[in-house]
Amino acid sequence: MLRAAPAAVAGALATGCATARTDTTAVRASGSPPPGGTGPPAPGARSPGAARPPTRAPGQPVQIQHGPSRGSAVALTFHGQGDPKTATALLGEAERAGARVTVLAVGSWLDEQPAMARRILDGGHELGNHTQRHLDICALPADAAYAEITGCAQRLRNLTGTIGSWFRPSRAQYATDLVIRLARRAGYPHVLSYDVDSLDADDLGAPAVRRTVLDRARAGSIVSLHLGHPGTVAALPPILDGLHRRGLRAVTTTELVT
């Protein structure tokens, strides 16, 4: 389903993402995986530390909101910026549980914290594009919006050798048709949305984040979370444990949809 966010005043760089929801057109070597774990690597899976090129998911819409609901996987996706110590702590919690996540990084954050790109990839996670300056991309004119997409793409290419697995619009849950076209022009076959908003950027505390995610997540869900929020770090272990108790496992978005 393609949806578009209404135009809003472009925002300054911020840790959280305000979302718009208006409709438009559109592991371990052996044994059982730990809570939230991914299990044995899939055939042909890349080794930790390898950057993926943009994901192509045949049969999926151009703007992906969720994955197949008949499996047992969910994707935890993180808007990437904030205190690197907090981000590193969160990645560590995911890795201790055997989970793999998708980080959509802000380009200006990578300018300030270039080592985080390698840290994310070395943890077995995947890395994508969340625009260069985290402005309200759906409210920008075409040239400026394209510069936001390609600016972050170039940072990712410089640091990892690819432009990243995914593009997610900043400050909007759904990209407009224009932003979708610009992202495809920049080299991203899909735009990554989500069907579960954790509301963690509101800093309501770890118990609230845990409840929100576990109440709404289902097989195939793509969950929106954020790096840089201590409450999210504290909420992640019980989220992963709760998913595991329901027979669900946290995987990268690419694994979820391909």
Helices and strands as residue ranges (DSSP letters): E 63-64, E 73-80, H 84-96, E 102-105, H 107-112, H 115-122, E 126-129, G 137-139, H 142-160, H 177-186, E 191-192, E 196-197, G 200-202, H 206-216, E 222-226, H 230-245, E 249-251, H 253-257
